[in-house]
Amino acid sequence: MGRLVAIDYGAKRVGIAVTDPLQIIATALETVAAKDVLAYLKTYDQAENIDAFVVGMPRRLDNTATSNTPLVERFVRQLQAQFPEKPIHLIDERFTSKTALQTMIAGGMKKKDRRDKANVDKISAVIILQTYMQSKK
């Protein structure tokens, strides 16, 4: 069994989270520059077997597209082209950034660390991955 990789895609940064090989625990992995994410994932897949990708899809409260939705859709097409054999699951990412911030506060993270957007992106990716894993139970 391989890992699931969750992606919180943004124009500048991409938060990445992974499961353990048994797909039980979701963990923050890295925040990567958007321009480097496909190369990073290719290298990661060679080192660790990836079973599937879980990508957060930005939506508004009324379920309409946001200004970032076309950006994420383009990324998903690029991901499919790079990894045609791997399934890609799209998950609604509404409120993940707010939930990530609340999680950091509850976990006692210092204000300085909470301001680091890379931390928010990684934790958002973990939340996206946990949401997907819970939906599969």
Backbone as CSV, one residue per row, in Angstrom:
resi,resn,N_x,N_y,N_z,CA_x,CA_y,CA_z,C_x,C_y,C_z
1,MET,0.849,-1.175,0.000,0.000,0.000,0.000,0.892,1.234,0.000
2,GLY,0.530,2.229,-0.779,1.307,3.456,-0.852,0.669,4.577,-0.059
3,ARG,1.246,5.720,-0.198,0.793,6.887,0.545,-0.250,7.688,-0.245
4,LEU,-1.097,8.386,0.483,-1.958,9.399,-0.101,-1.249,10.734,0.089
5,VAL,-1.298,11.586,-0.911,-0.667,12.902,-0.833,-1.753,13.951,-1.038
6,ALA,-1.884,14.853,-0.064,-2.852,15.942,-0.168,-2.144,17.219,-0.550
7,ILE,-2.834,18.022,-1.349,-2.250,19.245,-1.884,-3.198,20.408,-1.652
8,ASP,-2.676,21.429,-0.982,-3.384,22.705,-0.834,-2.679,23.669,-1.782
9,TYR,-3.209,23.793,-3.001,-2.525,24.533,-4.062,-2.853,26.019,-3.991
10,GLY,-1.810,26.825,-4.053,-1.965,28.272,-4.104,-1.087,28.847,-5.201
11,ALA,-1.311,30.084,-5.561,-0.555,30.718,-6.646,0.938,30.804,-6.332
12,LYS,1.274,30.994,-5.061,2.685,31.118,-4.665,3.231,29.869,-3.998
13,ARG,2.462,29.325,-3.049,2.919,28.193,-2.250,1.927,27.042,-2.324
14,VAL,2.467,25.848,-2.112,1.641,24.645,-2.108,1.939,23.871,-0.828
15,GLY,0.920,23.687,-0.013,1.056,22.871,1.188,0.846,21.412,0.823
16,ILE,1.697,20.550,1.355,1.625,19.125,1.051,1.571,18.336,2.354
17,ALA,0.658,17.370,2.380,0.537,16.455,3.516,0.505,15.036,2.971
18,VAL,0.923,14.079,3.797,0.960,12.678,3.373,0.415,11.777,4.471
19,THR,0.040,10.579,4.054,-0.299,9.551,5.031,0.927,8.674,5.242
20,ASP,0.854,7.868,6.270,1.846,6.810,6.448,1.543,5.741,5.389
21,PRO,2.433,4.775,5.178,2.189,3.759,4.146,0.904,2.948,4.338
22,LEU,0.427,2.833,5.570,-0.822,2.106,5.821,-2.061,2.994,5.685
23,GLN,-1.845,4.263,5.385,-2.912,5.249,5.181,-3.806,5.400,6.413
24,ILE,-3.147,5.505,7.578,-3.869,5.661,8.840,-3.731,7.089,9.377
25,ILE,-2.530,7.649,9.285,-2.226,8.942,9.896,-1.850,9.963,8.825
26,ALA,-2.421,11.158,8.922,-2.071,12.265,8.021,-1.073,13.175,8.722
27,THR,-0.021,13.547,7.992,1.046,14.368,8.557,1.440,15.456,7.566
28,ALA,1.733,16.645,8.087,2.249,17.720,7.229,3.614,17.306,6.698
29,LEU,3.844,17.571,5.421,5.122,17.194,4.824,5.976,18.412,4.528
30,GLU,5.473,19.318,3.697,6.310,20.405,3.195,5.443,21.491,2.595
31,THR,6.021,22.660,2.473,5.436,23.728,1.667,6.439,24.011,0.562
32,VAL,5.970,23.971,-0.673,6.825,24.083,-1.845,6.332,25.251,-2.698
33,ALA,7.252,25.925,-3.377,6.861,26.976,-4.315,5.999,26.355,-5.412
34,ALA,4.957,27.053,-5.825,4.025,26.518,-6.821,4.735,26.090,-8.104
35,LYS,5.740,26.830,-8.507,6.449,26.512,-9.753,7.261,25.220,-9.642
36,ASP,7.557,24.778,-8.430,8.400,23.600,-8.206,7.623,22.355,-7.777
37,VAL,6.313,22.466,-7.613,5.571,21.384,-6.971,5.532,20.098,-7.794
38,LEU,5.397,20.176,-9.099,5.341,18.945,-9.899,6.662,18.181,-9.840
39,ALA,7.772,18.899,-9.920,9.080,18.252,-9.815,9.257,17.637,-8.423
40,TYR,8.807,18.344,-7.393,8.900,17.833,-6.028,8.100,16.535,-5.890
41,LEU,6.883,16.530,-6.429,6.036,15.349,-6.327,6.611,14.169,-7.108
42,LYS,7.227,14.444,-8.238,7.856,13.386,-9.041,8.980,12.721,-8.234
43,THR,9.813,13.558,-7.613,10.910,13.041,-6.784,10.366,12.275,-5.588
44,TYR,9.331,12.811,-4.957,8.745,12.150,-3.786,8.159,10.798,-4.179
45,ASP,7.504,10.735,-5.332,6.903,9.486,-5.788,7.964,8.416,-6.045
46,GLN,9.136,8.832,-6.492,10.212,7.875,-6.723,10.750,7.314,-5.407
47,ALA,10.754,8.138,-4.373,11.256,7.705,-3.065,10.193,6.944,-2.271
48,GLU,8.972,7.400,-2.350,7.841,6.819,-1.616,6.741,6.530,-2.631
49,ASN,6.133,5.394,-2.532,5.076,5.046,-3.469,3.806,5.834,-3.160
50,ILE,3.333,6.638,-4.110,2.097,7.397,-3.948,0.964,6.606,-4.595
51,ASP,-0.098,6.346,-3.823,-1.278,5.653,-4.356,-2.219,6.614,-5.061
52,ALA,-2.412,7.798,-4.465,-3.375,8.749,-5.016,-3.088,10.145,-4.485
53,PHE,-3.642,11.126,-5.193,-3.547,12.518,-4.777,-4.915,13.002,-4.326
54,VAL,-4.914,13.878,-3.327,-6.128,14.525,-2.843,-5.869,16.023,-2.948
55,VAL,-6.644,16.705,-3.767,-6.418,18.124,-4.023,-7.599,18.923,-3.488
56,GLY,-7.289,19.957,-2.724,-8.321,20.850,-2.206,-8.834,21.755,-3.311
57,MET,-10.151,21.764,-3.498,-10.770,22.592,-4.524,-11.470,23.776,-3.858
58,PRO,-11.014,25.000,-4.174,-11.621,26.178,-3.548,-13.030,26.457,-4.085
59,ARG,-13.958,26.656,-3.175,-15.344,26.981,-3.518,-15.848,28.047,-2.554
60,ARG,-16.825,28.802,-2.996,-17.487,29.773,-2.117,-18.578,29.067,-1.308
61,LEU,-19.156,29.787,-0.376,-20.217,29.212,0.454,-21.385,28.712,-0.376
62,ASP,-21.688,29.413,-1.486,-22.801,28.993,-2.343,-22.366,27.957,-3.386
63,ASN,-21.180,27.396,-3.209,-20.607,26.345,-4.049,-20.197,26.819,-5.447
64,THR,-20.046,28.109,-5.634,-19.557,28.618,-6.912,-18.032,28.716,-6.856
65,ALA,-17.442,28.850,-8.036,-15.987,28.924,-8.140,-15.460,30.231,-7.547
66,THR,-14.256,30.157,-6.973,-13.569,31.358,-6.496,-12.597,31.807,-7.580
67,SER,-11.879,32.877,-7.315,-10.871,33.333,-8.275,-9.714,32.334,-8.385
68,ASN,-9.514,31.506,-7.371,-8.447,30.503,-7.396,-8.864,29.170,-8.026
69,THR,-10.154,28.948,-8.209,-10.622,27.672,-8.748,-10.014,27.356,-10.113
70,PRO,-9.995,28.282,-11.085,-9.376,27.957,-12.378,-7.891,27.616,-12.255
71,LEU,-7.205,28.254,-11.328,-5.786,27.977,-11.089,-5.601,26.531,-10.610
72,VAL,-6.444,26.115,-9.686,-6.362,24.750,-9.157,-6.772,23.742,-10.237
73,GLU,-7.786,24.068,-11.026,-8.205,23.164,-12.105,-7.079,22.968,-13.124
74,ARG,-6.349,24.028,-13.430,-5.213,23.919,-14.355,-4.129,23.031,-13.743
75,PHE,-3.862,23.227,-12.450,-2.882,22.389,-11.767,-3.298,20.918,-11.805
76,VAL,-4.581,20.631,-11.583,-5.068,19.248,-11.596,-4.828,18.623,-12.976
77,ARG,-5.047,19.376,-14.041,-4.775,18.867,-15.395,-3.282,18.555,-15.562
78,GLN,-2.421,19.423,-15.043,-0.975,19.181,-15.116,-0.594,17.948,-14.297
79,LEU,-1.213,17.805,-13.140,-0.956,16.649,-12.280,-1.379,15.359,-12.986
80,GLN,-2.545,15.383,-13.645,-3.012,14.209,-14.387,-2.056,13.854,-15.519
81,ALA,-1.514,14.872,-16.171,-0.572,14.624,-17.265,0.733,14.007,-16.745
82,GLN,1.202,14.466,-15.592,2.448,13.949,-15.009,2.281,12.560,-14.396
83,PHE,1.101,12.306,-13.839,0.836,11.043,-13.127,-0.457,10.409,-13.654
84,PRO,-0.473,9.999,-14.915,-1.726,9.497,-15.500,-2.262,8.230,-14.833
85,GLU,-1.399,7.476,-14.176,-1.817,6.219,-13.557,-2.354,6.396,-12.140
86,LYS,-2.248,7.599,-11.593,-2.640,7.823,-10.197,-3.981,8.560,-10.124
87,PRO,-4.898,8.063,-9.306,-6.176,8.763,-9.148,-5.993,10.102,-8.431
88,ILE,-6.831,11.057,-8.789,-6.834,12.376,-8.152,-8.229,12.616,-7.610
89,HIS,-8.309,12.841,-6.317,-9.587,13.085,-5.655,-9.666,14.564,-5.292
90,LEU,-10.783,15.195,-5.622,-10.978,16.608,-5.300,-11.843,16.714,-4.050
91,ILE,-11.389,17.563,-3.120,-12.082,17.750,-1.846,-12.381,19.233,-1.660
92,ASP,-13.566,19.526,-1.211,-13.957,20.900,-0.910,-13.047,21.432,0.196
93,GLU,-12.375,22.555,-0.070,-11.444,23.087,0.928,-11.972,24.326,1.635
94,ARG,-13.277,24.544,1.588,-13.828,25.688,2.316,-13.467,25.596,3.795
95,PHE,-13.043,26.691,4.346,-12.729,26.849,5.776,-11.444,26.154,6.224
96,THR,-10.677,25.542,5.329,-9.478,24.844,5.795,-8.449,25.802,6.369
97,SER,-8.283,26.972,5.774,-7.303,27.930,6.314,-7.724,28.414,7.694
98,LYS,-9.010,28.678,7.881,-9.492,29.107,9.196,-9.348,27.988,10.216
99,THR,-9.673,26.774,9.808,-9.527,25.629,10.696,-8.062,25.404,11.042
100,ALA,-7.184,25.583,10.057,-5.745,25.420,10.295,-5.262,26.433,11.323
101,LEU,-5.706,27.676,11.203,-5.311,28.712,12.154,-5.816,28.376,13.559
102,GLN,-7.056,27.926,13.657,-7.609,27.533,14.962,-6.838,26.354,15.552
103,THR,-6.429,25.425,14.687,-5.645,24.270,15.133,-4.294,24.710,15.675
104,MET,-3.668,25.671,15.003,-2.364,26.164,15.457,-2.500,26.870,16.798
105,ILE,-3.568,27.627,16.974,-3.798,28.312,18.251,-4.035,27.273,19.356
106,ALA,-4.906,26.296,19.071,-5.211,25.259,20.060,-3.974,24.441,20.409
107,GLY,-3.073,24.280,19.446,-1.850,23.519,19.680,-0.768,24.324,20.371
108,GLY,-1.043,25.593,20.657,-0.083,26.414,21.375,1.026,26.990,20.505
109,MET,0.823,27.041,19.206,1.842,27.596,18.320,1.971,29.095,18.563
110,LYS,3.188,29.575,18.595,3.441,30.990,18.841,2.891,31.846,17.698
111,LYS,2.534,33.080,18.043,1.942,33.988,17.070,2.855,34.190,15.862
112,LYS,4.141,34.278,16.102,5.115,34.450,15.018,5.040,33.284,14.032
113,ASP,4.933,32.069,14.553,4.842,30.877,13.693,3.498,30.793,12.976
114,ARG,2.439,31.298,13.623,1.117,31.285,12.985,1.054,32.260,11.821
115,ARG,1.868,33.298,11.849,1.896,34.274,10.751,2.592,33.726,9.509
116,ASP,3.380,32.686,9.685,4.087,32.069,8.562,3.068,31.304,7.714
117,LYS,2.779,31.824,6.522,1.768,31.233,5.639,2.119,29.797,5.246
118,ALA,3.405,29.468,5.220,3.812,28.103,4.877,3.246,27.106,5.899
119,ASN,3.219,27.490,7.177,2.658,26.617,8.207,1.157,26.432,8.000
120,VAL,0.468,27.515,7.674,-0.976,27.441,7.416,-1.243,26.512,6.235
121,ASP,-0.440,26.627,5.167,-0.634,25.798,3.979,-0.432,24.316,4.283
122,LYS,0.599,23.985,5.060,0.853,22.585,5.415,-0.290,22.009,6.249
123,ILE,-0.735,22.774,7.230,-1.806,22.290,8.104,-3.123,22.206,7.333
124,SER,-3.340,23.135,6.409,-4.532,23.055,5.549,-4.508,21.768,4.731
125,ALA,-3.339,21.396,4.231,-3.214,20.144,3.466,-3.531,18.942,4.350
126,VAL,-3.112,18.983,5.605,-3.432,17.890,6.533,-4.941,17.801,6.730
127,ILE,-5.595,18.938,6.881,-7.050,18.961,7.074,-7.764,18.410,5.839
128,ILE,-7.284,18.781,4.658,-7.851,18.255,3.405,-7.701,16.732,3.387
129,LEU,-6.536,16.255,3.765,-6.278,14.805,3.759,-7.145,14.086,4.789
130,GLN,-7.253,14.655,5.985,-8.098,14.037,7.017,-9.562,14.000,6.584
131,THR,-10.008,15.062,5.929,-11.393,15.107,5.441,-11.636,13.969,4.445
132,TYR,-10.683,13.784,3.525,-10.804,12.708,2.551,-10.803,11.344,3.240
133,MET,-9.881,11.137,4.156,-9.777,9.848,4.844,-11.042,9.528,5.629
134,GLN,-11.633,10.541,6.273,-12.868,10.329,7.030,-14.034,10.003,6.100
135,SER,-14.031,10.587,4.904,-15.113,10.317,3.959,-15.060,8.895,3.416
136,LYS,-13.902,8.263,3.510,-13.724,6.894,3.005,-14.085,5.829,4.040
137,LYS,-14.291,6.256,5.307,-14.613,5.282,6.366,-16.060,4.876,6.303
